[in-house]
Amino acid sequence: MMIRIRRSLQVFTLASVTSLVAAALFEQNILADLIQVTPWLSDLMNLPADVPFPGVKWLERIATPETEFIHNGVSYSSIYAAFLDNEPLQQPCRNLNAYLNSIFLPTAFSARLTQELVPYVSNSLEWSHYLLCYLRNLIAGIIVYYGTASVFHYFCYIHPISEEIFAKRKRPSLATILDQIVMAQTSMIIYVMLPVIDEFLIEKGFTASYFTVQEIGGWGWYAFYFLLYMAMVEIGIYWVHRTLHTNKWLYKHVHMPHHKYNKAETLTPWASIAFHPLDGMLQASPYVLAGLVCPCHYLTHLILLFFTAVWATYIHDAMDWNIDPIMGSKYHTMHHTHYIYNYGQIFTFCDAFWGTLRVPPTPTGISTRKIE
């Protein structure tokens, strides 16, 4: 039990700790201090202390005579330099997205794709940039889904402790797992369009997102707005999820496919995003909508969007643990078996406030006792 509790807390703190470290790397003052203490860091990152990550040197590193790209008579060192119009520091969020795209997608492929679009799209650079963002998000989503689910699969079903767990309850069938993988993979093709919409809104200045902690006034304001942002997201997801149940049309046509997994033996880590693609986009939309009005560090925001996949894997593993006020897998299993309880994502606060919280009274998968 203590192993499960420790693992649960580790999963819960992953996003916030990672986000904090990432934000620190973007903070120019901290980066300057690190470079002064460890001069090798400057050589490793090739990044001046007064330039936010990833800086401009990465464009020089990928530039070769073969990567030269000409658009409208203007010569660029690469297709990524063309996306940034040779001024990466004027567009820090787009600069980061282009940098990430260059890691996931070869420069030659990106250039060829853009060239193919030129005859059909008047502004091929814009279309190509966001198409590459989509492909990057799809690759990252596949890595996160299969990587996370595989780790949880091992600890749930292969690790020796699983023999003790499933001595008293049924194991999920291989057919159930394969069905969930097929639904999740199909959904993912559309689902990852949401981060692209989000990136478009941020790059075009329609949100309150910021790029460095300095911009928002320091770490105190970073923490304040982070907590406010997470509260808005939690409330938003609660009501989106609850509406998907209470609206008959939405439930029948959008949310019900996910709820065919309505028993402990049909819930697995592979069910995390096994739902209608519109369902996934709606439930993740509060992360985007909250950013329109509440300042959030860009990389923190980006990490949280992908962390939802990790957390969704965790709460669908149908294992037993119970640490209030965290909305863990034991709570979410009850949601799948009883439908009208426990709509929250990470915490139990919203369910407790609006009267939909139910604490599981028995171990998962053991009792079928009706909850009134």
Secondary structure as GFF3:
##gff-version 3
##sequence-region A 1 372
A	DSSP	alpha_helix	2	26	.	.	.	ID=ss1
A	DSSP	alpha_helix	28	37	.	.	.	ID=ss2
A	DSSP	alpha_helix	39	45	.	.	.	ID=ss3
A	DSSP	alpha_helix	57	62	.	.	.	ID=ss4
A	DSSP	three_ten_helix	65	67	.	.	.	ID=ss5
A	DSSP	beta_strand	69	71	.	.	.	ID=ss6
A	DSSP	beta_strand	74	76	.	.	.	ID=ss7
A	DSSP	alpha_helix	79	83	.	.	.	ID=ss8
A	DSSP	three_ten_helix	88	90	.	.	.	ID=ss9
A	DSSP	alpha_helix	92	104	.	.	.	ID=ss10
A	DSSP	alpha_helix	107	117	.	.	.	ID=ss11
A	DSSP	alpha_helix	124	153	.	.	.	ID=ss12
A	DSSP	pi_helix	154	158	.	.	.	ID=ss13
A	DSSP	alpha_helix	161	165	.	.	.	ID=ss14
A	DSSP	alpha_helix	174	191	.	.	.	ID=ss15
A	DSSP	alpha_helix	193	203	.	.	.	ID=ss16
A	DSSP	alpha_helix	213	216	.	.	.	ID=ss17
A	DSSP	alpha_helix	219	246	.	.	.	ID=ss18
A	DSSP	alpha_helix	248	250	.	.	.	ID=ss19
A	DSSP	pi_helix	251	255	.	.	.	ID=ss20
A	DSSP	three_ten_helix	256	260	.	.	.	ID=ss21
A	DSSP	three_ten_helix	264	266	.	.	.	ID=ss22
A	DSSP	three_ten_helix	269	271	.	.	.	ID=ss23
A	DSSP	alpha_helix	277	293	.	.	.	ID=ss24
A	DSSP	alpha_helix	298	315	.	.	.	ID=ss25
A	DSSP	alpha_helix	329	338	.	.	.	ID=ss26
A	DSSP	alpha_helix	349	353	.	.	.	ID=ss27
###
